[in-house]
């Protein structure tokens, strides 16, 4: 079988080729935003459109397109779907046993103010899980916790997505930085340091933005000291660790510092007005002041062993037991993400499967790459080191400690699979679409359209990273996809390749909240099934606004003193 060269302008007209390339994304987002088509149906329809565009429009052989689609479906479940399934399994166990209500009570013990709970859970705690696991873990965990705290499904989903932005570039122990280094040839330490000279501005801004979205400007101003402590401690740690330590532990270190500083600050400071309503400003008129909302995924779970506490009477020991599953999860996920753990288990528990008829059969060609390069297609089934596998171990250990029988654990797991069936189909279809567009060259056509913007390239190149994450659902994937193009385009325009490679990752983090995969994860974690359109409409303009602000910063770093003094060079 002969190799196939990608064609980035199949119609001989850049505008027509770009329009054709954008059809699957426009169709997907349009169907989800309409609210009239269920997410899994929309994803499957968009996948059919993408397949047609790849084969008919871009000339990709149907056999290659079919194999790429199947590879994407499998990678949709491993590792993304695997994480979601096991996080929700753990969450449902804690709800059934009654421990989640104790956890809610203990968080309220730190602060009853909903705005401060958001800072602690959605931003700081979520950043820890982003650093340790990534790939949807923080949204799944924080979304479930916020639901348990009484936030509405829309608030829990949308606010978790907004909060999970600034940490993404260093997620999964620096996987996006490593991916960027692999395609650009730059030192990952230099790339990580440059990203650390862009994102700290937004690590301060995002917590203010998050609380303003939830409580309005007045509600945000009332707690500005706490927001500043939370955001500034994270931002300073993010800068120092990324520039003077390494890019692998940035999120874990910064999140722990942020959580510690916030908790210590709240011991001596309280807002003048306590905000106990979980209502999302302008969106939750049915929620009364201080009225809790039921845990959506916990509703309807079969009755297990009787809860071990009476609400409002939990002892210190019971509070510890309520937090224990999440402590176990944090420890195991942190271990699972380390290089030494992967080095131990991957040689033993890995199955590398080069996809026949696809591996090295597609050639990426200039100007996307410097010289023709074959696209590998190896499904690395590293099943033991998957973050989701660590989550499953944490859930099993926690379930046994909560005195669930092995039989009940099995039946609860089957029930969780049934609850998530449509979400898992959606995630598989989303990843199939992303992988197909990558192998067909459709996404590169969109990238070249951004690269042709001349002097404005620092701004639009940043938005290219945003687009990449919106398409693929992963900052790592976006960096691998467009990192090389960013370097080539920047050097052709006389700009710093380091600057634009880092901008791809920094801009990409703002696309995380609107990618369909993340929205499905959020809706699944919060039990907001079938309402993905509401989540997308809620976060869409926030995503664009923040991405544009990153673009403005990169423009300043490219052309304006003293910002250009922040730019690093190889």
N, C-alpha and C positions, 0 to 999 in steps of 0.2 A: 504494500500500500504506500502510495506517495504521500509526502507531507503536503499540508495545505498552508499557504501563506495568508495571513490576515490581510484584509483590504479595508482601509479606514475611510475611503471615499468611493464606495461602490457605484454611486450614481454619477460620478464625474462632476459633482457640484457639492461643495462643502455644506451649503445650507440644506439641500435635500437629504444628504447623508446624515446630517445631525438631527434633522426632524425625524427621519426614520429610526435612528438610534434611540431617540427619546420616547418613542411610542409606548414601549412596555412600562416605563416608569410613570408616564403621564396616565396611562390607563389604570395602573395599580393604585396610585394615590387618588385618582379621581373616583374610582369605585369605592375605596375605603372611606373617603371623605363624604361621599353621597349618603352613606348610611343605609342604602337600599339593598346592598349586596353583602352577604356574610363574608367575613375575612378569608375563610378558607376557600370559598368559591371565587372571590376576587383574585386571590393568589394563583389559583389554578388557571383562571382565564388569562391573567397577565403572563403566566408561563407559556401558554399556548401562543399568545401574541409574540412573545420574545422568540419562541422557536421559529415562528413564521418569518419574523424579521431576519433572524440569523441565517436561515436556509434560503429563503426567497430573495431577501434584500441584499444580504452580505455574502451570498454564495457559499456558505458553510455546508459541506457535505452532510446530508441528513444523518448518516451513521455517526459522524463525529458529534453532531448536535445532540443526538439521542444519548450517547455515552456521557457527554458532559452534563446533561440534565439528570441522569441517574446518579452520577457522582455527586452532584449538588444535593440531591434528595438525601443521600446517605450522610453527607456532611452536615445537613440540616439537623439530623437527629443526633449525630455525634460530632461535636460535643454540645451544641446548643440545647436541643431538646432534652438531652440526657441530664443537663443541669436543672432545667425547669422542672422536669418530672420529679426529681429527687428532692429539690427544695420544697416543692408543694407537698410532697409526701411527708417530709418532716413537719412542715407547718400544720398540716391536718392532724397529725398525731398530737401535737401540743394543744391544739384546739379541743380535740376529742377528750383529752385527759384533764383539761381544765387549767393547764399551766400557762396558756397564752393570756388568760385573764389576769393571772398573777403578774406576768411580765408587764402587762398594761398598767397595772396598779403600781409597780415598782418604778416604771418610767415616770409616771405621774408624781411619784415620791421625789424624784430629782427635780422635776418642775411640772406643774399642772398647766403651764402656759403652752398652748398648742404651737405657737410660733417657735418657742425654744425646743419643743419636742421635734419639730421639723428639722431644726439645725442639727440636733444631736443624732437623730435617726437617719433622715434622708441624706444629709450632706456628709457628716463626719463618719458615721457608722457605715454608710454606703460606700464611702471612699475606701474604707478598709477592705471591703469585699471586692471592690474593683481592683485594688492592688493585688489582692491575694488570688482571686479567681477570674475576674473579668467575664466576658462572654455572657452577659445577661444576669449573672449572679447577683449584683447589687440591686438591680431593679426588682428582681424576684423576691429577695429577702426584705428589702425596705418597704416595698409595696405591701407585702403580707403583714409586716409589723404595723404599718400605718393603719391598715384596715382594722387590725386588732385594737388599735388605740382609739378607734371611733371615727376616723376620717372616712369620707365618702369614697366609693370606688374611683370616681373621676379625680378627686383630690389626691388620693393615694397613688394613682397611676401617673397623672400628669406631673405632680410635684416630684415624684421619684425620678422621672425622666429628666426634668430640668436640673435637679440636683446632681445627677450622674453625668456631668459634663467635664468640668475642670480636671477630674482625676483620670479620665479615659486614656489620655496619651501615654500614661505609664501603667496601664492596666495589665493584669495577669503577669505581674513581675517583669514589666518592661517589654512585653511581647511586641507592641507597636514600634518601639524604638529599634528593637532587633530586626524586625521586618523591614523597616526603613533603611537600616544600615546594609542589609543584604542586597538591596536593589540599587542603592546609590554608590556603594563603595566607600562611604564615609565612616569614620570611627563612631561607633554607637555612643561613646562617652561625649563626643563633641555634639552629636545630634541631640542627645538627652539634655546637655547643658543649654543648647540654643532653645529648645522647647521650654526649658526652665527659665528662659528670659522673655517668654511670651505669656505663658499660661498663668503665672502668679498674679498678674493684673486681674484676670478673670476669676481666680480663686478667691479674691476679695470681693469682686462684683457679684458673682453668682449667688452667694448667700443673701445679699441684700435684694437681689432680683427675686429669689425664691420666696422670701417673706413678703415682698411687695405684691407678688402675684396672689399669694394666699390671703393676706390681710389688708392690702391696700397700702398706699404711701403713709398714711397716718399710723396705721398699725405697725408698719415697718420702723418708722421713726421712734416709736415708743420703746423699741428693744434694740436700737442701733448699737449700744455698747456691747451687748452680747454677740450681735452679728459680727461686729468688727473683731472681737476677740477670736471668734470661731474662724472667720475667713482669713484674717491677718496671720494667725498662728499657722494655719495650713499653708498660706502663700509663702511665708518666710521659710518654713521647713521645706516646702517644695523647691524653692530656689536653691537653698543651701545644699540639700541632699543631691539634687540633680547636677549642680555645678562643682561640688567638692567631694562627693562620695561616689555614687554611681546611679545609673538610671533604673536599676532593677527594684530598689526598695523605696522609691520615692513616695508612692501612695501609702504604703503601710506605715512608714515613719511619720509622714505628714498627718495622716488620719489619727494616729495615736496621740500625737502632740495636740492636735485640734480638739479631740475629745477630752483629753486631760485638762487643757486650758479652759475649755468651756465649763466642765463640771466644777472645777475649782473656782472659777469666776462666779458661778451661780450659787455657791455657798455664801457669798458675801454681797450679792447683788440680786435684787428682784425688780421687775418692772412695776411702775406705779399702778398700772391697770392690768389685772390678770385676764388673759384672753383664753377662755375655756371652751369656746365654741369651735367644733371641728368643721364648721361650714366654710366652704370655699367661696370667697367673695364673688357675688354675681352669678353663681352656678348652683348652689345648694339651698334654695329657699325653703325646702322641706325640712331641713335640719334645724332644730331649735337650739337655743343657747345652751351649750354644755351637754346636748343630747348625744349619746354615743350611737354609732352605727354598728350593726352586727358584722361579724367576720364572715364575708361572703363565701369563701371556700370552706369555712367551718360549718356553715349552715347545712343542716341535713345530714351530717355525718352520723353513722350509727353510734348508738350509745356504747361506750366502752366501760372500763372501770370507773367507778364513781369518782368525781373530782375530790381531791384531797384537802380542799380548803373551802371556807366560806368567804364570799367576796367581802373585802374590807378588813379581813382578819388574818391575812397571811403573815406568818412568822418570818424571821430572817432566813431560817433554814428553807422554808417553802419558796421564798423569793430566790434563794440560791438555786434551788432545784428547777425553778421556772427558767432561769437564765442558763442553766447548765447545758441544755441542748444547743444553744446558740454559741456558748463558749466552746463546746466540743466542735461545733461546725467551724468556728473561726480558727481554732488550732489545727484541725485536720486540713482545711483548705489552704492555710498558710504553709503547712508541710508539703502538701501535694503540689504546690506551685514552685517549690525550690528546685534548683538545678541538681543538687545532690540526690534528691529523692527520684527525680526523673532518670538520673544516670544509673540508679540502682535497679529500678523496675522496668525501664523501657527496653533494655537489651533482652529481658526475659519475657515480658508480657507485651510484645509488639508484633503486629502483623502488617507488614508493608506490602501493599497490593498495587503494582503498576497496572493501570487500567488498560487492558489490551485494546489496540486500535485507537487509543487516545493519547497515551503517554508518548511525549516527544513527537507527535504527529502534526502539531500545529506550530507554525513559526510566527513569532512576533518580529516585526520588521521596523526599520526606521520610518518616521522620526520618533516613534514611541521608545525605541531602544537604539543604542549606538550602532549595533550590527545585528543581523538576523539571529534570533535566539529561540531555541525550541521550548515550548511550554510543557513542563512536566505535569503528569497526572497520576500521582501516587497517593492512594488513600492509606494514610498511616493510622492504623487502628491501634492506637496506644491506650488500650482500654483500661489499664490499671492506673495510669497517670492522668486520665481525664479528671477535670475538676468535679464533674458529676459523679464519678465513682467515689471520690472522697466524700461528697455530700451524702451519697447512699450509705457509706460506712458510718458517717455521723448520725444519720437517721436511724440506722439499725441499733447502734450503741445506745442512743438516746431512748429509743423505743423500749429496749430491754430495761434500761434504768427506770423508765416510767411504768414498768411492770406490765407491759403488753406481752401477750403470749406470742410465740413464733407463728402460730396459725393466724392470729389476728393481724400480725404485721403483714403476712402474705395477702390476706384478704383486703387489708387497707391499701396495699400497693396496687392491687388489681382495680380497686375502686378509684384510685387516683388516676390510673391510666385511662379509665373510662371517662372521668371528668375532663381530662385534658385532651381527649381524642381529636377534637377539631383543631385545637391549638397546635398540636404536634403535626397535623397535616399541613397547617398553614406555614409553620416554620420550615418544614421540609420543602414546600413549594417555593417559599421566599429564597432559600439558599440555592435551590435549583436554578431559579431565575438569575441570581447573582453569578453563579459559576458559569452558566451558559453565556451571559453577556461578556464575561471575562474571556472565555475561550473563543468566542466569535469575533472579538475585537469591537463590539458595539460600544462598550464603556470607553475604550480608547478613542473612539470617534468623538464622543462627548468631551473627553479630556482635551483633545486637540482644538476643539472649538474655544475652550477657555484659554488655551495657550496662545491663541492668536490675538491677544488684546494689547500687545505692545507695552507702552508706559504704565498702563493700568494692570499689568500682569501680577504684581504683588497682591493686589486686591482680589482679582479674579482667580489667581492661582490658589489663594487661600480658600475661596469658594469651591474650587475643584476638589480640595480635600473634603469639604462639607458634602459635596455631591457624592464622592466616593463612599463615604460612610453611609449616606442615605441609600445608596444603591446596594451596598454589600452588608451593612449592619455591623461592620467591624472596622475600627481604626487601623488595626493590623493589616486587614485585607486592602483597605484604601491606600495605605502606605506602599504595600507591595505592588498594587495596581498602578499608582500614579507617581511613586517616588522617583523612578528613573526619568519619567517625562518631566518632572519638576526640575531636576538637575539639568537636563539637556536644554530645556526652554530658558531657564535662568541664565545659563552660560552663554546662550546665543544672544540674550538681551543685555549682557554685561552685568548681571546681578549675581549676588552670592547664591551659589547652589545650596550651601548649608542653610541659609535663611529660608529659601523656598521649600526645601525638603522638610524643614521643621514646621513651616507654615502649613504644609499639607496635613501634618498630624494635628497641629493646634486648631486649624480650621475644622478639621474632621470631627473633633469632639462635639461640636455644636450640631452636627448632623445626626448624632446618636439618638437624640430624642424624637426624631421623625422617621427613622428607618422602620419599615413595616415590621421587621423582626422584633425590635425592641418594644414596639407598641403592642404586639401580640403577647410578648412576655409580660408586659405590664397588665394587660387585660386579664391574662391567665392568673397572675399572682393575686389580683384583687377580686377575682370572680366577676369581672365586668365583661362577661362573654357577649359577643355580638355588638359591643359598643365601641369598637375600635375607631369608628369615624369621629365620635365625640372626643376621644383622646387626641387624635391627629389634629382636629380643628383647634383644640385647646393649646397644643404645644407648638403648632406650625410657625406662627409669627414670632414667637419667642426664639425659635431656632434660627430663623432668618436674621432677626435683629442682632443676636449675639454673634452669629457668623460674620455679619458685616462689620461689627465692631472689631473682631479679630483681624479682618481684612484691612481696616483702617490702621490698626497698630502695625501690621506688617508693612503697609505703605510708608508709615513714618520711619520704621526701621530701615527701609530700603533707601529713602531719599532725604530724611530730615535729621539735622543735628539737634540734640545729642542722642536721639534714638538710634542713629546708625552706628554709634559707638558700642552698642550692645551686641552687634553682629559678630559672630565667631567665624573663623576661617579654618580650613583644613590644616 
